[in-house]
């Protein structure tokens, strides 16, 4: 089984570029240039230098002693929460901003749900002195106020998406409309492994630094460069793509993706795409998505704004359909319980997205000889309001 993307931009049955004619120029320009640029020596040198000196990589692979004792296994946390801006998102925005500059784009647009991608985009735009416009759902603007303030402080303009569910899906729609209207000077900096080819492949490549570091860190800590299991949360799925990337062809490693069950997959308040979704096209890519019998996208729900997306990246759709990935879900309540547990056992407050990955420990079989890596994709600062409200 081949898990890599092909020349047409497909992972198995999923991917491609299903776009209106008005977007063809934008997407084709990117497709024709991205590999040549990002594989060049000067790009890689600047990219890796910024990851080290600006982002603070490599992030630690931390052995969580008390968590390991509780589950009678060996749990390592890949500490993406320690990156500059507090999440894995910065890895991708650094890569794409360097690409945008080499393509002579002067205006950057992006979409954001939880706000972490928006903050990371605003950060690199400030660094590179580029105009930045962030589209964000009106509901997300209210529930992620600290991140909105950070974006504005960094010089970005935050534009609310007021249609539909007023969340990530709608912010993405608005960003695409902007890109169609401004094809020459604008670069669309997508935040996950979603959208038309080449975005899913490109974002996965930038995030693959996560599993690249894991290999050498595991070798140093365990004498083996691969774990038995890797667990990561999946909405669009960029942190999971990065954590899985260098292990996809190693069948000894179980890849566990955790989706947001919300209030439960038996309800209409869920974001568990692989469990309740069907094949279709969303934001230019063929993948699994939540839709009704008429093909209209249905509204997702998750306590975590970053997992509140009605689709999943085509790589993850392929991992699910092929059986290479194990897909499980965690409810809002289970994610909160896992978050409070990590806080009390290890003194680490995780993002609500990452809390879904942590909740998997109660759902999988493991033993004392296994090494499990959980990708701690972000820190919990942005979610404190939710945590405080739920503790009352």
ABEGO torsion letter per residue (X at the ends): XBABBBAAGBBEABEEBBBBAAAAAAAAAAAAAAAAAAABAAAAAAAAAAAAAAAGOBBBBBBBAAAAAAAGBBBBBBBAAABBGGBAAAAAAAAAAAAAAAAGBABBBBBBAAGAAAAAAAAAAAAAGBBBBBBBBAAAAAAAAAAAAAAAAAGBBBBBBABEAGBAAAAAAAAAAAAAABAAABBBBBABBBEBOAAAAAAAAAAAAAAAAAAAAAAAAAGBABBABBBBBBBAGAAAAAAAAAAAABAABBBBBBBBAEAEAABABBABAAAABBBBBBGGBBBBBBBBAAGBBBBBBBABAAABBABBBAAAAAAAAAGABBBBBBBAAAAAAAAAAAAAAAGBBBBAAAAAAAAAAAABBBBAABBBBBBBABBAAAAAAAAAAAAX
